Amino acid sequence: MNIDRAEKIAARFTGNLNFLVRMHANGLLVRYHRHTHYFIRESCFWSYVYKSAGLPDLRD
């Protein structure tokens, strides 16, 4: 993932009580419901966010 893009995404989630997102190495580190996930590909991150929120995946 582009490091600048990862930084922008993490900044947008600042203050969100459901998803704690921070930039880490070349991707995003996400903490949600006491589980931690690391995403290198942005498409995987957004798919996870939509699925966790109960929304249909953009690809569906």
C-alpha contacts under 8 A as a table, 3 or more apart, distances in Angstrom:
res1	aa1	res2	aa2	distance
1	M	5	R	7.21
1	M	6	A	6.67
1	M	26	N	5.88
1	M	27	G	5.59
1	M	40	I	5.47
1	M	41	R	5.43
1	M	42	E	6.21
2	N	5	R	5.26
2	N	6	A	6.24
2	N	26	N	7.08
2	N	27	G	7.77
3	I	6	A	5.04
3	I	7	E	6.19
3	I	26	N	5.92
3	I	27	G	7.05
4	D	7	E	5.11
4	D	8	K	6.32
5	R	8	K	5.12
5	R	9	I	6.23
6	A	9	I	5.20
6	A	10	A	6.14
6	A	23	M	5.88
6	A	26	N	7.74
6	A	27	G	6.06
6	A	28	L	6.26
7	E	10	A	5.20
7	E	11	A	6.16
7	E	22	R	7.65
7	E	23	M	5.70
8	K	11	A	5.09
8	K	12	R	6.30
9	I	12	R	5.15
9	I	13	F	6.59
10	A	13	F	5.33
10	A	14	T	6.57
10	A	21	V	5.25
10	A	22	R	4.93
10	A	23	M	5.93
10	A	28	L	7.33
11	A	14	T	5.25
11	A	22	R	7.73
13	F	16	N	5.37
13	F	19	F	7.10
13	F	20	L	6.99
13	F	21	V	6.13
14	T	20	L	7.35
14	T	21	V	7.26
16	N	19	F	5.87
16	N	20	L	6.68
17	L	20	L	6.92
18	N	32	Y	6.36
18	N	33	H	7.69
19	F	30	V	6.60
19	F	31	R	5.97
19	F	32	Y	5.23
20	L	30	V	5.64
20	L	31	R	5.05
20	L	32	Y	6.62
21	V	28	L	6.63
21	V	29	L	5.76
21	V	30	V	4.60
21	V	31	R	6.54
22	R	28	L	5.75
22	R	29	L	5.38
22	R	30	V	6.66
23	M	26	N	7.66
23	M	27	G	6.06
23	M	28	L	4.72
23	M	29	L	6.15
24	H	27	G	5.49
24	H	28	L	5.46
24	H	29	L	5.93
25	A	28	L	7.83
26	N	40	I	6.33
27	G	38	Y	6.95
27	G	39	F	5.45
27	G	40	I	4.41
27	G	41	R	7.16
27	G	42	E	7.98
28	L	38	Y	5.68
28	L	39	F	5.19
28	L	40	I	6.63
28	L	45	F	7.88
29	L	36	T	6.98
29	L	37	H	5.82
29	L	38	Y	4.53
29	L	39	F	6.51
30	V	36	T	5.54
30	V	37	H	5.12
30	V	38	Y	6.20
30	V	39	F	7.91
31	R	34	R	6.39
31	R	35	H	5.54
31	R	36	T	4.41
31	R	37	H	6.44
32	Y	35	H	5.37
32	Y	36	T	6.49
39	F	42	E	6.99
39	F	44	C	6.67
39	F	45	F	5.82
40	I	44	C	7.87
41	R	44	C	5.50
41	R	45	F	6.65
42	E	45	F	5.04
42	E	46	W	6.36
43	S	46	W	5.32
43	S	47	S	6.15
44	C	47	S	5.11
44	C	48	Y	6.18
45	F	48	Y	5.18
45	F	49	V	6.28
46	W	49	V	5.00
46	W	50	Y	6.13
47	S	50	Y	5.30
47	S	51	K	6.10
47	S	57	D	5.98
47	S	58	L	7.55
48	Y	51	K	5.11
48	Y	52	S	5.96
49	V	52	S	5.15
49	V	53	A	6.12
50	Y	53	A	5.15
50	Y	54	G	6.26
50	Y	55	L	5.05
50	Y	56	P	6.51
50	Y	57	D	5.92
51	K	54	G	5.11
51	K	55	L	5.74
51	K	56	P	6.71
51	K	57	D	6.57
52	S	55	L	7.58
56	P	60	D	6.64
57	D	60	D	5.41
